Amino acid sequence: MVSQCANPDCRRKLRYLRDGKIYIFAMSTRNGSKSLEHFWLCGECSKSMTLTCLKQSEVKTVRRRQVTSHRGSAA
């Protein structure tokens, strides 16, 4: 059960689902079967981070890429 932020530097307690983002990953178990596991990033962490699943066995936080808009000037 998800109870705190997946960011190891934060660990804010989950109180409301509206604050943050839920992630679901298919994870491998020790016996080779797969199970769905849920992870949560709090609202503050989800602004600058996302979660990624590595080899279906490890979940890591990664920084979001900054999206910039390149607009041409209208002549």
C-alpha positions as CSV (number, residue, x, y, z in Angstrom):
1,M,0.0,0.0,0.0
2,V,1.3,3.5,-0.9
3,S,1.8,5.6,2.2
4,Q,4.5,8.1,1.4
5,C,6.2,9.9,-1.4
6,A,8.5,7.7,-3.5
7,N,11.2,10.4,-3.5
8,P,13.7,9.2,-0.9
9,D,14.6,12.8,-0.1
10,C,11.0,13.7,0.7
11,R,8.9,10.9,2.1
12,R,5.9,13.1,2.6
13,K,2.9,11.1,3.9
14,L,0.0,10.4,1.5
15,R,-3.1,12.1,2.7
16,Y,-5.0,13.0,-0.5
17,L,-4.8,11.5,-4.0
18,R,-5.5,14.9,-5.5
19,D,-2.1,16.1,-4.3
20,G,0.6,14.5,-6.5
21,K,0.7,11.7,-9.1
22,I,0.2,7.9,-8.8
23,Y,2.4,5.5,-10.9
24,I,1.7,1.9,-11.6
25,F,4.5,-0.4,-12.7
26,A,4.6,-4.2,-13.5
27,M,7.4,-5.4,-11.2
28,S,9.1,-8.8,-11.3
29,T,8.9,-10.9,-8.1
30,R,11.6,-13.3,-6.8
31,N,9.9,-16.3,-8.4
32,G,9.8,-14.6,-11.8
33,S,6.1,-13.7,-11.8
34,K,4.9,-10.1,-12.2
35,S,2.8,-8.0,-10.0
36,L,1.4,-4.4,-10.3
37,E,2.9,-2.0,-7.7
38,H,1.8,1.5,-7.0
39,F,4.0,4.5,-6.2
40,W,3.2,8.1,-5.5
41,L,5.0,11.4,-5.9
42,C,3.7,14.2,-3.8
43,G,2.5,17.4,-5.5
44,E,5.8,19.3,-4.9
45,C,8.0,16.5,-6.1
46,S,5.9,15.7,-9.1
47,K,6.4,19.3,-10.4
48,S,10.1,18.5,-11.0
49,M,10.4,14.7,-11.0
50,T,8.9,11.6,-12.5
51,L,9.4,7.9,-11.8
52,T,10.9,5.3,-14.0
53,C,11.0,1.6,-13.8
54,L,14.4,-0.1,-14.5
55,K,14.3,-3.8,-15.7
56,Q,11.0,-4.3,-13.9
57,S,12.7,-4.6,-10.6
58,E,13.7,-1.1,-9.5
59,V,11.9,2.3,-9.4
60,K,13.9,5.5,-9.5
61,T,13.1,9.2,-9.4
62,V,14.4,11.2,-12.3
63,R,14.3,15.0,-13.0
64,R,11.8,16.1,-15.6
65,R,13.2,17.7,-18.7
66,Q,12.4,21.4,-19.0
67,V,10.1,22.0,-21.9
68,T,10.7,25.2,-23.7
69,S,8.5,26.7,-26.3
70,H,10.3,28.1,-29.4
71,R,8.0,30.4,-31.2
72,G,9.0,32.3,-34.3
73,S,8.2,35.9,-34.4
74,A,5.4,36.9,-36.7
75,A,6.4,39.4,-39.4
